[in-house]
Amino acid sequence: MAPRIAFDLDGVLADFSAAYGRIADRLYPRVRDRRTETAETDPPESREDRQPDVSADDTAARRAARRDLRSSARRRNRVWKAIRSTPNFWRTLDPIDPDVVPLLEERAASGRWEVFFVTQRPATAGDTVQRQTQRWLAEQGFTLPSVIVHKGSRGALAAALELDALVDDTIDHCVDVISQSSARTILVAPDTDEATEANAKRLGIEICGGPAAGVELLDAALGGRTSAFLRRVRR
């Protein structure tokens, strides 16, 4: 049986953060510190803003923190509105590493991997998210990509697809996959810290510094030892 591998898109193969930053800079050229803002692919209205952790007696600081949160949320909403109105926005993203998608194509073909690309991207003007993503992957060098747009549990999806491995940049997704399926997880974390590494190791999540390293990790695990690897994963 061919190994079934899934790759997340944004933060693993596509540089969404850079595209988000360019739009934010264009809309708010004087705002340089966006540490309170996020560039996640979940639209901002789909999640609650985190309340500031400020002591109860510091009323002025609490008011200032709330103003900062509201200002940040307004900026984020406006950036997302611009993203949604951009025709075929998901085709405009740069690859994180231009050599990775061709490398993945070559290894998938030689190793007989069944590869899925999974994403929770919201819709924009132009083509559907799936079609935009398929065309982007083809342009980067992967022929006939299988793209799944899925906003639910990544673990439930891994179980339904009977995945053997997932490469993702979000530790919550990796934990979800481990808890609901037998898939191996590889976390792409270029700037990880010791605490994250320790937690990932404790949970059985492998960490790599970039997408190319993730492909090589898979290739080393699967190359020449596919049957043994699959038996080990299923146990």
C-alpha positions in Angstrom: 0.0 0.0 0.0 1.4 3.4 -1.0 2.1 5.8 2.0 -0.4 8.6 2.3 1.1 11.9 3.2 -0.5 15.3 3.8 1.1 18.7 3.6 -0.3 21.9 5.1 0.1 24.9 2.7 0.5 28.2 4.6 3.6 28.3 6.7 4.9 25.1 5.2 5.0 25.6 1.4 3.4 29.1 0.8 4.6 32.3 2.5 1.2 33.7 3.6 2.7 35.9 6.3 4.7 37.9 3.8 1.7 38.5 1.6 -0.4 39.5 4.7 2.4 41.9 5.8 2.6 43.6 2.3 -1.1 44.3 2.4 -0.9 45.5 6.0 2.0 47.8 5.1 0.1 49.2 2.1 -3.1 49.9 4.2 -1.2 51.1 7.3 2.2 52.4 6.3 2.8 54.1 9.6 2.1 51.1 11.7 5.4 49.2 12.2 4.7 47.1 15.3 2.1 44.5 14.7 2.9 42.1 17.5 -0.7 42.2 18.7 -2.0 41.2 15.2 -2.1 37.7 13.7 -1.7 36.6 10.1 -3.6 33.4 10.5 -5.8 32.0 7.7 -8.7 31.9 10.1 -10.8 35.0 9.4 -10.7 37.3 12.5 -14.4 37.2 13.1 -14.3 33.4 13.6 -12.4 33.7 16.8 -12.5 35.8 20.0 -9.8 38.3 20.7 -7.7 37.3 23.7 -8.2 39.6 26.7 -5.1 41.4 28.0 -3.4 40.0 31.2 -3.3 43.2 33.3 -3.6 43.5 37.0 -7.1 44.5 38.2 -6.1 47.7 39.9 -4.3 49.1 36.9 -7.4 50.6 35.3 -5.6 53.0 32.9 -3.4 50.2 31.6 -6.5 48.0 31.1 -8.2 50.7 29.1 -5.1 51.3 27.0 -4.8 47.5 26.4 -8.5 47.3 25.3 -8.0 50.2 22.9 -4.9 48.5 21.4 -6.9 45.3 20.9 -9.8 47.1 19.2 -7.4 49.0 17.0 -5.6 45.8 16.1 -8.8 44.0 15.4 -10.0 46.8 13.1 -6.7 46.7 11.2 -6.9 42.9 10.9 -10.5 43.1 9.6 -9.5 45.6 7.0 -6.5 43.5 5.9 -8.8 40.4 5.6 -11.3 42.4 3.6 -8.6 43.4 1.2 -7.5 39.8 0.9 -11.0 38.5 0.2 -11.5 41.2 -2.5 -8.2 40.3 -4.3 -9.0 38.1 -7.3 -7.2 34.8 -7.0 -5.2 36.0 -4.0 -3.9 32.5 -3.1 -2.1 32.3 -6.4 -0.1 35.4 -5.6 1.8 33.9 -2.7 5.6 33.3 -2.9 6.9 29.8 -2.0 8.8 29.6 1.3 11.5 27.7 -0.5 11.2 27.6 -4.4 13.0 24.2 -4.5 10.7 22.3 -2.1 7.6 21.7 -4.3 9.7 20.2 -7.1 11.6 18.2 -4.5 8.3 16.9 -3.1 7.1 16.0 -6.7 10.3 14.1 -7.3 10.2 12.2 -4.0 6.5 11.4 -4.3 7.0 10.0 -7.7 10.0 7.9 -6.9 8.7 6.7 -3.5 5.1 6.2 -4.8 3.6 8.5 -2.2 0.0 9.5 -2.3 0.2 13.2 -1.4 -2.6 15.5 -0.2 -2.4 19.2 0.3 -4.7 20.4 3.1 -5.7 24.0 3.9 -8.3 26.0 5.8 -8.0 29.1 3.5 -11.1 31.3 3.3 -12.6 32.2 -0.1 -11.5 35.2 -2.1 -12.7 36.8 -5.3 -11.9 34.8 -8.5 -11.6 31.0 -8.5 -12.4 28.7 -5.7 -9.8 28.2 -3.0 -9.2 24.7 -4.3 -8.7 25.7 -7.9 -6.4 28.6 -6.9 -4.3 26.3 -4.7 -4.1 23.6 -7.4 -2.9 26.1 -10.0 -0.4 27.5 -7.5 1.1 24.1 -6.8 1.2 23.2 -10.5 3.0 26.5 -11.2 5.5 25.6 -8.4 6.2 22.2 -9.9 3.7 19.6 -8.6 1.6 18.1 -11.3 -1.9 17.0 -10.6 -2.1 18.1 -7.0 -4.9 16.8 -4.7 -6.1 19.8 -2.6 -8.5 19.5 0.3 -10.1 22.6 1.7 -11.2 21.7 5.2 -12.1 23.9 8.2 -12.8 21.2 10.7 -10.6 19.0 12.8 -7.3 18.2 11.2 -7.2 15.0 13.3 -10.6 13.8 12.0 -9.5 14.5 8.5 -6.2 12.5 9.0 -8.3 9.6 10.2 -10.7 9.8 7.3 -7.9 10.0 4.8 -6.0 7.2 6.6 -2.9 9.3 6.6 0.5 7.9 7.4 2.1 11.3 8.0 1.3 15.0 8.2 3.7 17.9 7.8 2.3 21.1 9.4 3.5 24.3 11.0 0.8 24.4 13.8 1.5 22.3 16.9 -2.3 22.3 17.7 -2.9 20.6 14.4 -0.2 18.0 15.1 -1.6 17.3 18.6 -5.1 16.9 17.0 -3.8 14.5 14.5 -2.0 12.4 17.1 -5.0 12.2 19.3 -7.4 11.1 16.5 -5.4 9.1 14.1 -2.3 6.9 13.8 -0.5 9.4 11.5 3.0 10.5 12.2 3.4 14.3 12.6 6.2 16.5 11.5 6.2 20.1 12.8 7.8 22.8 10.6 9.2 25.2 13.2 12.2 27.3 12.0 12.4 29.4 15.2 11.4 27.0 17.8 12.4 27.2 21.5 13.5 24.6 24.0 10.1 24.4 25.6 8.3 23.8 22.3 10.9 21.2 21.4 10.5 19.4 24.7 6.7 19.4 24.5 6.8 18.2 20.9 9.2 15.4 21.8 7.1 14.4 24.8 4.0 14.1 22.5 5.9 12.2 19.8 5.9 15.1 17.3 9.1 15.4 15.2 10.4 18.9 14.5 12.2 20.2 11.4 13.6 23.6 10.6 12.0 24.0 7.2 9.8 22.3 4.5 12.8 20.7 2.7 14.0 19.1 5.9 10.4 17.8 6.4 10.5 16.1 2.9 13.9 14.6 3.7 12.7 13.3 7.0 9.8 11.6 5.3 12.1 10.2 2.6 14.5 8.8 5.1 11.6 7.1 7.0 9.9 5.8 3.9 12.7 5.1 1.5 13.4 1.4 1.2 11.5 0.6 4.4 7.9 1.6 3.5 6.3 -1.6 4.6 8.0 -1.7 8.0 7.2 2.0 8.6 3.6 1.5 7.8 3.3 -1.5 10.1 5.0 0.5 12.9 2.6 3.4 12.4 -0.4 1.2 12.5 0.7 -0.5 15.7 
